[in-house]
Amino acid sequence: MSDTTQKLRLGALVALVVGSMVGGGIFSLPQNMAASADVGAILIGWGITAVGMLTLAFVFQTLANRKPNLDGGVYAYAKAGFGDYMGFSSAWGYWISAWLGNVGYFVLLFSTLGYFFPIFGEGNTPAAIIGASVVLWAVHFLVLRGIKEAAFINLVTTVAKIVPLFLFILICLFAFKLDIFTADIWGSMNPDLGSVMNQVRNMMLVTVWVFIGIEGASIFSARAEKRSDVGKATIIGFVTVLLLLVLVNVLSLGIMTQPELAKLQNPSMAAVLEHVVGHWGAVLISVGLIISLVGALLSWVLLCAEILFAAAKDHTMPEFLRRENANHVPANALWLTNAMVQVFLIVTLFSASTYLSLIYLATSMILVPYFWSAAYALLLPIRGETYEQDGRDRNKDLAIAGVALVYAVWLLYAGGVKYLLLSALLYAPGAILFAKAKHELGQPIFTNVEKLIFAAVVIGALVAAYSLYDGFLTL
């Protein structure tokens, strides 16, 4: 890690944040949001999301500056504040969320290619899975050549995929019709949407999904050329992506009505632009999405390996995940990650609903790491830790972390019991790796408090397993 040739500059860190967040979600945003809410609720939802996610962005910026010795972002903060098992659980949950999201990206990538080559169908045909597997292992061996090289390619793809998004926004600005936008602001003509509160709640997992990656720079904090760039990259990336997301979503509502948008096939941005300019608009967005997904896959493969490696470096994950190759790439963590992606790609052959299920499950898995990061940021000013000389900053950071924590709890509520239970089912088996790491250190596995927490996770997992078997829960 001392090799300065592998250090990442501000531009590369911003590209990792933007590249992680701008994946497939933004290209499906018009339909995904319209499926659960109309204009009024969508605007309220974006308001809540903007404030909540901005406070989370500030949380990651503050923690990067005040705790520069903590590498690995969400994992390290949970461990420092709440002990080894919480730290492990954050790393484990984040890792699962990241590679589950990658499986979803592969399905969406080949579903989009199916627009040009029908053999790929909806992204889960045998030809699509073979194609996805080839791309997966191509990315794998590219990353093995070096983090900095992969980050540079990510920078190029990030720039390339922003261009069609700007074109979409520009064209829709001129085509926007206020009478379409204001036709049914609160969705009263569509009783299936429910109350405004329900609409806001139902769109929340979608807004979290499109913002996952906001912590990207903090995950790579150990590889940053300047530590101060980590916080800057987080805020710059957040503001850029927020503007893109809100403009794409809101402008679409002035092009087509909510019921029309809700019926579109994804990537729905393609259909919206086709509605305005004709067939070439759909082709432009489809090509942009393909570039975007390849870049996002690269970002998330890097993030997956890095979170396991960071946790293994300080003995919270087993020792075998600590091995780097000659290019300073965590090779074993990379092999384990992409092996899991490959297994779940094969699973998509047998489950038509896997894509959307993966997206929601991936989102719910990351809520717990976000919660612990916000809680740790609140803990520091409460204790006065690192605030010995600056009381004013202490009050400001206390307020910001408090809002971020409330937002994290709201997200857990919005996700619903179903995804909390399914998350417990995925969190529980991770204890095997945690136990192995503790055994290597010759330490007891759990403290007394951690035993209670693990017991709650196991109970949740058992309830989820029985509910799946009984048909009460479905994937």
C-alpha positions as CSV (number, residue, x, y, z in Angstrom):
1,M,0.0,0.0,0.0
2,S,3.0,2.3,0.2
3,D,3.5,2.2,-3.6
4,T,2.7,5.8,-4.6
5,T,2.1,4.8,-8.2
6,Q,-1.1,3.1,-7.0
7,K,-2.5,6.2,-5.2
8,L,-5.8,7.7,-6.4
9,R,-6.1,11.5,-7.0
10,L,-9.3,13.6,-6.5
11,G,-10.5,13.1,-10.1
12,A,-10.3,9.3,-9.8
13,L,-12.1,9.4,-6.4
14,V,-14.9,11.6,-7.7
15,A,-15.2,9.2,-10.7
16,L,-15.5,6.3,-8.3
17,V,-18.3,8.0,-6.4
18,V,-20.2,9.1,-9.5
19,G,-19.4,5.9,-11.3
20,S,-20.7,3.8,-8.4
21,M,-23.9,5.8,-8.1
22,V,-24.7,6.3,-11.8
23,G,-25.2,2.8,-12.9
24,G,-28.4,1.3,-14.2
25,G,-30.8,2.9,-11.7
26,I,-31.0,6.4,-13.3
27,F,-31.9,4.9,-16.7
28,S,-34.9,3.1,-15.2
29,L,-35.8,6.0,-12.9
30,P,-38.8,7.4,-14.8
31,Q,-40.7,4.1,-14.7
32,N,-39.5,3.0,-11.2
33,M,-40.7,6.2,-9.5
34,A,-44.0,6.5,-11.5
35,A,-44.8,2.9,-10.5
36,S,-45.3,3.9,-6.9
37,A,-45.9,7.7,-6.8
38,D,-47.1,10.8,-8.7
39,V,-45.6,14.2,-9.0
40,G,-46.4,15.6,-5.5
41,A,-45.2,12.6,-3.6
42,I,-42.1,12.3,-5.9
43,L,-41.1,15.9,-5.1
44,I,-41.6,15.4,-1.4
45,G,-39.6,12.1,-1.6
46,W,-36.7,13.8,-3.4
47,G,-36.8,16.6,-0.8
48,I,-36.4,14.0,2.1
49,T,-33.8,12.1,0.1
50,A,-31.8,15.2,-0.7
51,V,-31.6,16.2,3.0
52,G,-31.1,12.7,4.3
53,M,-28.4,11.7,1.7
54,L,-26.7,15.1,2.0
55,T,-26.3,14.5,5.8
56,L,-25.0,11.0,5.1
57,A,-22.5,12.5,2.6
58,F,-21.4,15.0,5.3
59,V,-21.2,12.1,7.8
60,F,-18.7,10.3,5.5
61,Q,-16.8,13.6,4.9
62,T,-16.6,14.4,8.6
63,L,-15.5,10.9,9.6
64,A,-12.9,10.8,6.8
65,N,-11.4,14.1,8.2
66,R,-11.7,13.4,11.9
67,K,-10.7,9.7,11.8
68,P,-8.0,9.6,9.1
69,N,-6.6,6.5,10.6
70,L,-9.8,4.5,9.9
71,D,-9.5,2.9,6.4
72,G,-12.4,1.1,4.8
73,G,-15.2,3.5,5.4
74,V,-18.5,2.0,6.5
75,Y,-16.8,-1.1,7.9
76,A,-14.2,0.7,10.0
77,Y,-16.7,3.2,11.5
78,A,-19.1,0.5,12.7
79,K,-16.2,-1.4,14.3
80,A,-14.6,1.7,16.0
81,G,-17.9,2.7,17.5
82,F,-19.7,-0.5,18.3
83,G,-17.3,-3.4,18.4
84,D,-15.9,-6.2,16.2
85,Y,-19.1,-8.0,15.3
86,M,-20.9,-4.8,14.2
87,G,-17.8,-3.9,12.2
88,F,-17.8,-7.4,10.6
89,S,-21.6,-7.2,9.9
90,S,-21.2,-3.8,8.2
91,A,-18.4,-5.2,6.0
92,W,-20.4,-8.4,5.3
93,G,-23.7,-6.6,4.5
94,Y,-21.9,-4.0,2.3
95,W,-20.1,-6.7,0.4
96,I,-23.3,-8.7,-0.2
97,S,-25.2,-5.6,-1.3
98,A,-22.4,-4.7,-3.7
99,W,-22.2,-8.1,-5.5
100,L,-25.9,-8.6,-5.5
101,G,-26.2,-5.2,-7.2
102,N,-23.6,-6.4,-9.7
103,V,-25.8,-9.4,-10.6
104,G,-28.7,-7.0,-11.2
105,Y,-26.4,-4.8,-13.4
106,F,-25.5,-7.8,-15.5
107,V,-29.1,-8.7,-16.0
108,L,-30.0,-5.1,-17.0
109,L,-26.9,-4.9,-19.3
110,F,-27.9,-7.9,-21.3
111,S,-31.6,-6.9,-21.2
112,T,-30.5,-3.6,-22.9
113,L,-28.4,-5.5,-25.4
114,G,-31.5,-7.5,-26.1
115,Y,-32.9,-4.3,-27.7
116,F,-30.3,-4.8,-30.5
117,F,-29.9,-8.6,-30.2
118,P,-33.1,-10.5,-29.4
119,I,-31.1,-13.7,-28.4
120,F,-30.4,-11.9,-25.0
121,G,-34.1,-11.5,-24.2
122,E,-34.7,-9.9,-20.8
123,G,-31.1,-10.6,-19.7
124,N,-31.7,-14.0,-18.2
125,T,-31.6,-16.3,-21.3
126,P,-28.7,-18.9,-21.6
127,A,-27.0,-16.6,-24.2
128,A,-27.3,-13.6,-21.8
129,I,-25.8,-15.6,-18.9
130,I,-22.9,-16.8,-21.0
131,G,-22.3,-13.2,-22.3
132,A,-22.5,-11.8,-18.7
133,S,-20.0,-14.5,-17.5
134,V,-17.5,-13.5,-20.2
135,V,-17.8,-9.8,-19.3
136,L,-17.6,-10.7,-15.5
137,W,-14.2,-12.5,-15.9
138,A,-12.9,-9.9,-18.4
139,V,-13.5,-7.2,-15.7
140,H,-12.0,-9.6,-13.1
141,F,-8.7,-9.9,-14.9
142,L,-8.6,-6.2,-15.7
143,V,-8.9,-5.4,-12.0
144,L,-6.2,-7.9,-11.2
145,R,-3.8,-5.8,-13.3
146,G,-4.0,-2.9,-10.9
147,I,-6.4,-0.7,-8.9
148,K,-5.1,2.5,-10.5
149,E,-5.5,1.2,-14.1
150,A,-9.0,0.0,-13.4
151,A,-9.8,3.4,-11.7
152,F,-8.6,5.2,-14.9
153,I,-10.8,3.2,-17.1
154,N,-13.7,3.9,-14.7
155,L,-12.9,7.7,-15.1
156,V,-13.2,7.3,-18.9
157,T,-16.5,5.4,-18.7
158,T,-17.9,7.9,-16.1
159,V,-17.3,10.8,-18.5
160,A,-18.7,8.8,-21.5
161,K,-22.0,7.9,-19.7
162,I,-22.7,11.4,-18.4
163,V,-22.9,12.7,-22.0
164,P,-26.2,11.0,-23.0
165,L,-27.7,12.0,-19.6
166,F,-27.0,15.7,-20.3
167,L,-28.5,15.3,-23.8
168,F,-31.6,13.7,-22.3
169,I,-32.0,16.6,-19.8
170,L,-31.4,19.3,-22.5
171,I,-33.9,17.8,-24.9
172,C,-36.5,17.2,-22.2
173,L,-36.1,20.8,-21.0
174,F,-37.4,22.1,-24.3
175,A,-40.1,19.4,-24.7
176,F,-41.4,19.7,-21.1
177,K,-45.2,20.4,-20.9
178,L,-46.5,22.0,-17.7
179,D,-50.1,20.8,-18.3
180,I,-48.9,17.1,-18.3
181,F,-46.8,17.7,-15.2
182,T,-49.7,19.2,-13.2
183,A,-52.5,16.9,-14.6
184,D,-52.8,14.8,-11.4
185,I,-50.2,16.1,-8.9
186,W,-51.2,13.9,-5.9
187,G,-52.2,10.8,-7.8
188,S,-55.9,11.1,-6.8
189,M,-57.0,9.6,-10.1
190,N,-55.1,6.4,-9.5
191,P,-56.3,4.8,-6.2
192,D,-53.8,2.0,-6.5
193,L,-51.0,4.5,-5.5
194,G,-52.6,5.0,-2.1
195,S,-52.1,8.0,0.2
196,V,-49.3,10.5,-0.4
197,M,-47.5,9.1,2.7
198,N,-47.7,5.6,1.2
199,Q,-46.4,6.9,-2.1
200,V,-43.4,8.6,-0.5
201,R,-42.7,5.5,1.6
202,N,-42.9,3.2,-1.4
203,M,-40.5,5.2,-3.5
204,M,-37.8,5.3,-0.8
205,L,-36.0,2.1,-1.7
206,V,-35.7,3.3,-5.3
207,T,-34.1,6.6,-4.1
208,V,-31.6,4.7,-1.9
209,W,-30.7,2.3,-4.7
210,V,-29.7,5.1,-7.1
211,F,-27.6,6.7,-4.3
212,I,-25.7,3.6,-3.2
213,G,-22.1,4.4,-3.9
214,I,-22.1,7.7,-2.0
215,E,-19.5,6.1,0.4
216,G,-17.3,5.0,-2.5
217,A,-14.4,7.4,-1.8
218,S,-14.3,6.5,1.9
219,I,-14.0,2.8,1.1
220,F,-10.8,3.7,-0.9
221,S,-9.5,6.1,1.7
222,A,-6.3,4.1,2.2
223,R,-5.5,4.5,-1.5
224,A,-6.1,8.2,-1.7
225,E,-3.1,10.4,-2.6
226,K,-4.4,13.1,-0.2
227,R,-6.7,12.2,2.7
228,S,-8.6,15.4,2.4
229,D,-9.7,14.5,-1.1
230,V,-11.9,11.7,0.3
231,G,-14.4,14.1,1.8
232,K,-14.3,16.5,-1.2
233,A,-14.9,13.6,-3.6
234,T,-17.9,12.5,-1.6
235,I,-19.6,15.9,-1.6
236,I,-18.8,16.7,-5.3
237,G,-20.1,13.3,-6.4
238,F,-23.2,13.6,-4.3
239,V,-24.2,17.0,-5.6
240,T,-23.5,16.0,-9.3
241,V,-25.6,12.8,-9.0
242,L,-28.5,14.5,-7.1
243,L,-28.9,17.1,-9.9
244,L,-28.8,14.4,-12.6
245,L,-31.4,12.2,-10.8
246,V,-33.9,14.9,-9.9
247,L,-33.7,16.4,-13.4
248,V,-34.2,13.1,-15.2
249,N,-37.1,12.1,-12.9
250,V,-38.9,15.5,-12.8
251,L,-38.5,16.3,-16.5
252,S,-39.9,12.9,-17.5
253,L,-43.1,13.7,-15.6
254,G,-43.6,16.7,-18.0
255,I,-43.2,14.5,-21.1
256,M,-45.5,11.6,-20.2
257,T,-48.2,11.1,-17.5
258,Q,-47.6,9.0,-14.5
259,P,-49.8,6.1,-15.7
260,E,-47.9,6.2,-19.1
261,L,-44.5,6.2,-17.4
262,A,-45.5,3.4,-15.0
263,K,-46.3,1.0,-18.0
264,L,-42.9,1.6,-19.7
265,Q,-40.4,-1.2,-20.1
266,N,-36.9,-0.5,-18.7
267,P,-34.6,1.3,-19.4
268,S,-37.6,3.7,-19.4
269,M,-35.4,6.8,-20.2
270,A,-35.0,5.3,-23.7
271,A,-38.8,5.2,-24.2
272,V,-39.2,8.8,-22.8
273,L,-36.6,10.2,-25.3
274,E,-38.1,8.1,-28.1
275,H,-41.5,9.7,-27.3
276,V,-39.9,13.1,-28.0
277,V,-37.4,12.6,-30.8
278,G,-38.1,9.2,-32.3
279,H,-36.1,5.9,-32.6
280,W,-32.6,7.5,-32.4
281,G,-33.4,8.7,-28.9
282,A,-33.9,5.1,-27.7
283,V,-30.7,4.0,-29.3
284,L,-28.7,6.9,-27.7
285,I,-30.0,6.0,-24.2
286,S,-29.4,2.3,-24.7
287,V,-25.8,2.9,-25.8
288,G,-25.4,5.3,-22.8
289,L,-26.8,2.7,-20.5
290,I,-24.4,0.0,-21.8
291,I,-21.4,2.2,-21.2
292,S,-22.8,3.2,-17.8
293,L,-23.3,-0.4,-16.7
294,V,-19.8,-1.5,-17.7
295,G,-18.4,1.5,-15.7
296,A,-20.6,0.8,-12.7
297,L,-19.6,-2.9,-12.8
298,L,-16.0,-1.9,-12.7
299,S,-16.5,0.5,-9.7
300,W,-18.5,-2.1,-7.8
301,V,-16.0,-5.0,-8.4
302,L,-13.3,-2.7,-7.0
303,L,-15.5,-1.8,-4.0
304,C,-16.4,-5.4,-3.3
305,A,-12.8,-6.6,-3.1
306,E,-11.7,-3.5,-1.1
307,I,-14.2,-3.9,1.7
308,L,-13.2,-7.5,2.3
309,F,-9.5,-6.6,2.1
310,A,-9.9,-3.7,4.5
311,A,-11.7,-5.9,7.1
312,A,-9.1,-8.7,6.7
313,K,-6.2,-6.3,7.2
314,D,-7.2,-5.7,10.8
315,H,-8.3,-9.3,11.4
316,T,-12.1,-8.9,11.4
317,M,-12.2,-11.1,8.3
318,P,-10.1,-14.3,7.9
319,E,-6.4,-14.0,6.9
320,F,-6.8,-15.5,3.4
321,L,-8.7,-12.4,2.3
322,R,-5.7,-10.2,3.1
323,R,-3.5,-11.5,0.2
324,E,-2.5,-9.0,-2.4
325,N,-1.0,-9.8,-5.8
326,A,2.1,-8.0,-7.2
327,N,-0.1,-5.2,-8.4
328,H,-1.4,-4.5,-4.9
329,V,-4.8,-5.9,-5.8
330,P,-6.7,-8.0,-3.1
331,A,-6.8,-11.1,-5.3
332,N,-8.5,-13.6,-2.9
333,A,-11.2,-11.1,-2.1
334,L,-11.7,-10.5,-5.8
335,W,-12.0,-14.2,-6.6
336,L,-14.5,-14.8,-3.8
337,T,-16.6,-11.9,-4.9
338,N,-16.8,-12.8,-8.5
339,A,-17.4,-16.5,-7.8
340,M,-20.5,-15.4,-5.9
341,V,-21.6,-13.2,-8.8
342,Q,-21.1,-16.1,-11.2
343,V,-23.3,-18.5,-9.0
344,F,-26.1,-15.9,-8.8
345,L,-25.9,-15.3,-12.5
346,I,-26.7,-18.9,-13.0
347,V,-29.6,-18.7,-10.5
348,T,-31.2,-16.0,-12.7
349,L,-31.7,-18.6,-15.4
350,F,-34.3,-20.2,-13.1
351,S,-36.0,-17.1,-11.6
352,A,-37.8,-14.6,-13.7
353,S,-38.3,-12.2,-10.8
354,T,-34.6,-12.2,-9.7
355,Y,-33.6,-8.8,-11.1
356,L,-36.0,-6.6,-9.1
357,S,-35.7,-8.8,-6.0
358,L,-31.9,-8.4,-6.2
359,I,-32.2,-4.6,-6.4
360,Y,-34.4,-4.3,-3.4
361,L,-32.5,-6.9,-1.4
362,A,-29.2,-5.2,-2.3
363,T,-30.6,-1.9,-1.0
364,S,-31.9,-3.4,2.2
365,M,-28.5,-5.0,2.9
366,I,-26.7,-1.6,2.8
367,L,-29.1,0.1,5.2
368,V,-27.5,-1.4,8.3
369,P,-23.9,-0.2,7.3
370,Y,-25.4,3.3,6.7
371,F,-27.1,3.2,10.1
372,W,-23.9,2.3,12.0
373,S,-21.9,5.0,10.1
374,A,-24.4,7.7,11.1
375,A,-24.6,6.4,14.7
376,Y,-20.8,6.5,15.0
377,A,-20.7,10.1,13.6
378,L,-23.3,11.0,16.3
379,L,-21.2,9.2,19.0
380,L,-18.1,11.3,18.4
381,P,-19.6,14.8,19.2
382,I,-21.6,13.3,22.1
383,R,-18.3,12.0,23.6
384,G,-16.4,15.1,22.5
385,E,-13.9,12.8,20.8
386,T,-11.7,14.8,18.3
387,Y,-13.6,18.0,19.3
388,E,-11.3,19.2,22.1
389,Q,-10.6,22.5,20.4
390,D,-13.7,23.3,18.3
391,G,-17.0,23.4,20.2
392,R,-18.8,25.1,17.3
393,D,-18.1,22.3,14.9
394,R,-19.1,19.8,17.6
395,N,-22.7,21.2,17.7
396,K,-22.9,21.4,13.9
397,D,-21.7,17.8,13.4
398,L,-24.0,16.6,16.2
399,A,-27.1,18.1,14.4
400,I,-26.0,16.7,11.0
401,A,-25.3,13.2,12.4
402,G,-28.6,13.3,14.3
403,V,-30.5,14.0,11.0
404,A,-28.5,11.3,9.2
405,L,-29.4,8.8,11.9
406,V,-33.1,9.6,11.8
407,Y,-33.0,9.3,8.0
408,A,-31.3,5.8,8.3
409,V,-34.0,4.7,10.7
410,W,-36.7,6.0,8.3
411,L,-35.1,4.0,5.5
412,L,-35.2,0.8,7.6
413,Y,-38.9,1.5,8.2
414,A,-39.6,2.3,4.5
415,G,-37.9,-0.9,3.4
416,G,-40.4,-2.9,5.5
417,V,-40.3,-6.1,7.6
418,K,-39.9,-8.4,4.5
419,Y,-36.5,-7.0,3.6
420,L,-35.3,-6.8,7.2
421,L,-36.0,-10.5,7.6
422,L,-34.4,-11.4,4.3
423,S,-31.4,-9.4,5.3
424,A,-31.1,-11.4,8.6
425,L,-31.1,-14.5,6.5
426,L,-28.0,-13.3,4.6
427,Y,-26.3,-11.7,7.7
428,A,-26.5,-14.9,9.8
429,P,-24.1,-17.2,7.8
430,G,-21.4,-14.5,7.9
431,A,-20.7,-15.5,11.5
432,I,-18.8,-18.5,10.1
433,L,-16.1,-16.1,8.6
434,F,-16.2,-14.0,11.8
435,A,-15.6,-17.0,13.9
436,K,-12.7,-18.1,11.7
437,A,-11.1,-14.6,12.0
438,K,-11.5,-14.7,15.8
439,H,-10.1,-18.3,16.0
440,E,-7.0,-17.1,14.1
441,L,-6.4,-14.5,16.8
442,G,-7.1,-16.9,19.6
443,Q,-9.9,-14.7,20.9
444,P,-13.5,-15.6,22.0
445,I,-16.0,-15.2,19.2
446,F,-18.5,-12.9,20.8
447,T,-18.8,-10.5,23.7
448,N,-21.9,-10.9,25.9
449,V,-23.7,-8.0,24.1
450,E,-22.7,-9.4,20.7
451,K,-24.2,-12.8,21.7
452,L,-27.5,-11.1,22.2
453,I,-27.2,-9.3,18.8
454,F,-26.3,-12.5,17.0
455,A,-29.2,-14.3,18.7
456,A,-31.6,-11.7,17.3
457,V,-30.0,-12.1,13.8
458,V,-30.4,-15.9,14.0
459,I,-34.1,-15.6,15.1
460,G,-34.7,-13.2,12.2
461,A,-33.0,-15.6,9.8
462,L,-35.1,-18.6,11.1
463,V,-38.3,-16.6,10.8
464,A,-37.3,-15.6,7.2
465,A,-36.4,-19.2,6.3
466,Y,-39.7,-20.5,7.6
467,S,-41.6,-17.7,5.9
468,L,-40.0,-18.5,2.6
469,Y,-40.8,-22.2,3.0
470,D,-44.4,-21.4,4.0
471,G,-44.9,-18.9,1.2
472,F,-45.5,-16.0,3.5
473,L,-42.3,-14.3,2.2
474,T,-41.3,-14.4,-1.5
475,L,-38.2,-13.4,-3.3
